[in-house]
Amino acid sequence: MFFSRYTLIALSLISFSSIADIKETLSSLPSGSRTAITVENLQSNKIEFQQKQDELLPPASTLKIATALAARLALGKEFSFETSLYKADKDIVLTFTGDPSLSRKQLSSLFDEGDIKTIQGDLWIDGTIFTGYERAVGWPWDILGVCYSAPSSALSIDENCVQASITTHDDGSTRVFVPIHQPISFSSYAKSVSKEEQKSTFCDLELTTQGNHYELNGCLVKRNNPLPLKFAVQDTQDFTQKTISKILAEHNITLNGEVRFGKPDSPLLTDNKLAIHHSKPLMELLDHMLKKSDNHYADNLTKMLGHLNYQQPGSFTNGTAAIKDILLKQANIDLSNAVLVDGSGLSRNNRMTANQMKSILQYLYKYDKELGLIDLLPTSGIDGTLKYRNSMRKEPIKGSMKSKSGSLFGSYNMAGFVGLENQAPQLFVQFVADYHPVAAKEGATPVERPIDTFEKSFYQELIELSKD
């Protein structure tokens, strides 16, 4: 086919216009921000735009896409976690395998199913399938008390997250309420103050912990209603032991021996299995993990991958090595120079390039029918972590994207697909690091955040590209 010189010039101008628009959009981000971007037309495999695509940046929670793919490839759709009760001579063994979805109610039902009246010997709590740190290297110390950084342990009950509430009083005191079934304790020395006093004294609400005792200090602005609180369990063994002791009392089960951790010397025989609980299958676990960006699910799956891939107790170290190994051997995705220290993206030590994330998304798209993972990603402005994202609440962006967000201090990331129903669907990776806008002056007219301005323009440009 013959093209005139003027036709070629016109075509190049159309392509340049798209690139120019994206570059102009990037200029809306604050000075000092680092941005890695890659955009690929999935119909033609043409790179529409890329910038710093091989620079290693924190992936934050977009890393969960890699964890999900590795789990899907290695574990299979029907994989589930097992929690089981066994009889070993006079002892009873309760075996945990890191089921991140296991609830206290489900654990209690195991003892119902086991039909246990008396434990003649000891009750063993076996969580030896995992080992090592329960918090990955690089998790910030100041967030260890909140539930999104709950410890990753084989001993997992209610996502190792406890609930409470705090009430303010007119005399300036505060009081914390804890549900009776939760084996934790609280002290509150926080002061109830006015908003003006809180601001003028720079007095924030602060949490300190000692084991599973939580202490609140500082200030809390006076409220008419209790403030709901959620805190991460700090000592998983103590929490598990006390929870199970309460369950035994509720079931009127007599324990003649002691609660002990580990494995008994007596062999566990299949014939001696008293009860077993299966989690939901993998695809439902991944759906929750991706839609809710659940760190606990991601990290316990990572440790399970390490356990199964290397036939040893799972850890953050062998779990992240397993993710790299599985993706290389089964998907030819090379993450050798990526820095992975957890599977959730919570660690500030994680590093990945936009091109590496692009390779993962390309594989998800190419084998979408077999894998079924794209459908599990949140839909812009519709569900999951993208339901209320400022840049996605209105059309045409609302409903046009399937993607995973990721946020850490100074990082605003997104990776996924735009216009999958259009003629030219687009794959994109957005890694924004060192994002630190200048704080608005007091009393200034509220303006849109730079990140929202950038994302709205960027995603609308991708939507237009997908229509070509």
Protein Blocks (a to p, Z undefined) as FASTA:
>chain_A
ZZdfklmmmmmmmmmmmmmmmmmmmmmpcehiacddddddfklopafbdchklbccdekj
mlmmmmmmmmmmmnopmbccddddddehjbccdddehiakbcfklmmmmmmmnopabdfb
acdddfklbgcjfbdehiafklmmpmklcccdfbdgehipacddddddfkopacddddfk
lccddddfbdcddfklmmmnopacddddehjadcdehjddddfbdcddddddfblmlmmm
mmmmmmmmmnopacfbdcdedjdfbdcdfklpfbdcddddfklmmmmmmmnopaklmmmm
mmmmmmmmnopacdfklmmmmmmmmmmmmnopafklpccfbfnomamkbccdfklmmmmm
mmmmmmmmmnommmmpccehkgcjllmgmklmpcfkgopaccdddddehiacddddehkl
bmbdcddddddehiacddddehiacdddfklmmmmmmmmmmmmmmmZZ
